[in-house]
Amino acid sequence: MATNNWRISSLSGVLLACYFIPTWTIIAWRIVTSPVHWFYDRPNVSLAFYVSDYLELAATGTVRAAWLLALGRLTVAAFFAIFLVLVFRPKIRKSGGSNEALSIALGIGSVISFAMMLMASKVGETEAMRLHATELLMMLGAVVVLALELPARQPASESTAELALQEPELINHG
């Protein structure tokens, strides 16, 4: 039994999940426990300043924006967790069945990071902009690998066995 059935997209997805699940879960949990205090922490400060400066929301609107950000981050972490569960099942990993959860996590996460990066550049937060740009580039790199990776090929022994089983059917019906 060969153990080289790990695809590059699966491996990069596992590495990204190892970063995003704990990081974004901790950030989201901090927002949930104390929305006003942790909303002005470096990973969230761009949205906090943008909401207060440009949207001019009241305190309740700012708290709701913080909770919405926490929900988005938890959603991404949840899809990465689902991906991890699926990718460690060999049959699902070989067929590429875990790619959907990874694609959803990368899609939502990229949108969040891109929006936060734009907001950070708008409010002049260079450190936050660097953080979000780095996270966005990590996710976009995985998206490119996922999109350009060729479909999994069946081993030659399995495909010839399937042809041998199908051939007598063709002879009997033909």
C-alpha positions as CSV (number, residue, x, y, z in Angstrom):
1,M,0.0,0.0,0.0
2,A,1.6,3.2,-1.1
3,T,1.4,6.2,1.2
4,N,2.2,8.8,-1.5
5,N,-1.4,9.6,-2.3
6,W,-1.2,13.0,-0.7
7,R,-1.9,15.7,-3.2
8,I,-0.2,19.1,-3.1
9,S,-3.5,20.9,-2.6
10,S,-4.3,18.6,0.4
11,L,-0.9,19.2,2.0
12,S,-1.1,23.0,1.5
13,G,-4.7,23.0,2.8
14,V,-3.6,21.1,6.0
15,L,-0.8,23.6,6.6
16,L,-3.2,26.5,6.1
17,A,-5.7,24.9,8.4
18,C,-3.0,24.5,11.1
19,Y,-2.6,28.3,10.9
20,F,-6.1,29.6,10.4
21,I,-8.1,27.3,12.8
22,P,-6.4,28.4,16.0
23,T,-5.6,31.9,15.0
24,W,-9.0,32.9,13.7
25,T,-10.8,31.0,16.4
26,I,-8.9,32.8,19.1
27,I,-9.5,36.2,17.5
28,A,-13.2,35.4,17.1
29,W,-13.5,34.1,20.6
30,R,-11.9,37.3,22.0
31,I,-14.4,39.4,20.0
32,V,-17.3,37.4,21.3
33,T,-16.2,37.7,24.9
34,S,-15.4,41.4,24.8
35,P,-16.5,43.0,21.5
36,V,-15.4,46.5,22.2
37,H,-12.0,45.8,23.7
38,W,-10.8,43.1,21.2
39,F,-12.4,44.8,18.2
40,Y,-9.6,47.3,18.4
41,D,-6.9,44.6,18.4
42,R,-4.4,44.5,15.5
43,P,-6.2,41.8,13.4
44,N,-9.5,43.7,13.7
45,V,-8.5,47.3,14.0
46,S,-8.9,48.1,10.3
47,L,-12.6,47.2,10.4
48,A,-13.1,48.9,13.7
49,F,-11.6,52.2,12.4
50,Y,-13.4,51.9,9.1
51,V,-16.8,51.3,10.8
52,S,-16.3,54.2,13.2
53,D,-14.7,56.7,10.8
54,Y,-16.5,56.1,7.5
55,L,-19.8,54.4,8.4
56,E,-20.3,56.4,11.6
57,L,-22.1,53.6,13.4
58,A,-23.3,53.9,17.0
59,A,-21.9,51.6,19.7
60,T,-24.5,48.9,19.1
61,G,-23.7,49.0,15.3
62,T,-20.0,48.7,16.1
63,V,-20.6,45.7,18.3
64,R,-22.8,44.1,15.7
65,A,-20.0,44.6,13.1
66,A,-17.5,43.0,15.5
67,W,-19.8,40.0,16.0
68,L,-20.3,39.7,12.2
69,L,-16.6,39.6,11.8
70,A,-16.3,37.0,14.5
71,L,-19.0,34.9,12.8
72,G,-17.1,35.1,9.5
73,R,-13.8,34.1,11.0
74,L,-15.5,31.2,12.9
75,T,-17.1,30.0,9.6
76,V,-13.8,29.9,7.9
77,A,-12.2,28.0,10.8
78,A,-15.2,25.6,10.8
79,F,-14.7,24.8,7.1
80,F,-11.0,24.3,7.6
81,A,-11.9,21.9,10.4
82,I,-14.3,20.0,8.2
83,F,-11.5,19.8,5.5
84,L,-9.1,18.4,8.1
85,V,-11.6,15.7,9.1
86,L,-12.2,14.8,5.4
87,V,-8.6,14.9,4.3
88,F,-7.5,12.3,6.9
89,R,-9.9,9.7,5.4
90,P,-7.8,8.1,2.7
91,K,-10.7,7.2,0.4
92,I,-12.1,10.8,0.5
93,R,-8.6,12.3,0.1
94,K,-7.7,10.2,-2.9
95,S,-11.0,11.1,-4.7
96,G,-10.6,14.8,-3.9
97,G,-13.8,14.9,-1.9
98,S,-12.3,17.3,0.7
99,N,-11.6,20.0,-1.9
100,E,-15.1,21.5,-1.5
101,A,-14.6,22.3,2.2
102,L,-11.2,23.7,1.4
103,S,-12.6,25.8,-1.5
104,I,-15.3,27.3,0.7
105,A,-12.8,28.1,3.5
106,L,-10.4,29.7,1.1
107,G,-13.2,31.6,-0.7
108,I,-14.7,33.1,2.4
109,G,-11.3,33.7,4.1
110,S,-9.9,35.4,1.0
111,V,-12.9,37.8,0.8
112,I,-12.6,38.6,4.5
113,S,-8.8,39.2,4.3
114,F,-9.1,41.2,1.1
115,A,-11.8,43.5,2.6
116,M,-9.9,43.9,5.8
117,M,-6.7,44.8,3.7
118,L,-8.6,47.4,1.7
119,M,-10.1,48.9,4.9
120,A,-6.6,48.9,6.5
121,S,-5.2,50.8,3.6
122,K,-8.1,53.3,3.7
123,V,-7.6,54.1,7.4
124,G,-3.8,54.1,7.3
125,E,-3.1,51.0,9.4
126,T,0.1,49.6,7.7
127,E,0.7,46.8,10.2
128,A,-2.8,45.5,9.8
129,M,-2.6,45.8,6.1
130,R,0.6,43.7,6.0
131,L,-1.1,41.1,8.2
132,H,-4.2,40.8,6.0
133,A,-2.1,40.9,2.8
134,T,0.0,38.0,4.1
135,E,-3.1,36.0,5.0
136,L,-4.6,36.8,1.6
137,L,-1.5,35.7,-0.3
138,M,-1.3,32.4,1.6
139,M,-4.9,31.6,0.7
140,L,-4.6,32.7,-2.9
141,G,-1.5,30.5,-3.2
142,A,-3.5,27.5,-2.1
143,V,-6.3,28.5,-4.5
144,V,-3.9,28.5,-7.4
145,V,-2.5,25.1,-6.4
146,L,-6.0,23.8,-6.0
147,A,-7.1,25.1,-9.4
148,L,-4.1,24.0,-11.4
149,E,-3.6,20.6,-9.9
150,L,-4.6,17.8,-12.3
151,P,-7.3,15.3,-11.3
152,A,-6.1,12.2,-9.5
153,R,-5.2,9.4,-11.8
154,Q,-6.1,5.8,-11.2
155,P,-3.3,3.3,-10.9
156,A,-2.8,1.2,-14.1
157,S,-3.7,-2.0,-12.3
158,E,-7.1,-0.7,-11.3
159,S,-8.0,0.7,-14.7
160,T,-7.0,-2.5,-16.6
161,A,-9.0,-4.6,-14.1
162,E,-12.0,-2.4,-14.7
163,L,-11.6,-2.8,-18.5
164,A,-11.3,-6.6,-18.2
165,L,-14.5,-6.6,-16.3
166,Q,-16.3,-4.4,-18.8
167,E,-15.0,-6.2,-21.9
168,P,-17.0,-9.4,-21.5
169,E,-20.2,-7.3,-21.2
170,L,-19.5,-5.6,-24.5
171,I,-18.9,-8.9,-26.2
172,N,-22.1,-10.5,-24.8
173,H,-24.2,-7.5,-25.8
174,G,-22.5,-6.7,-29.1
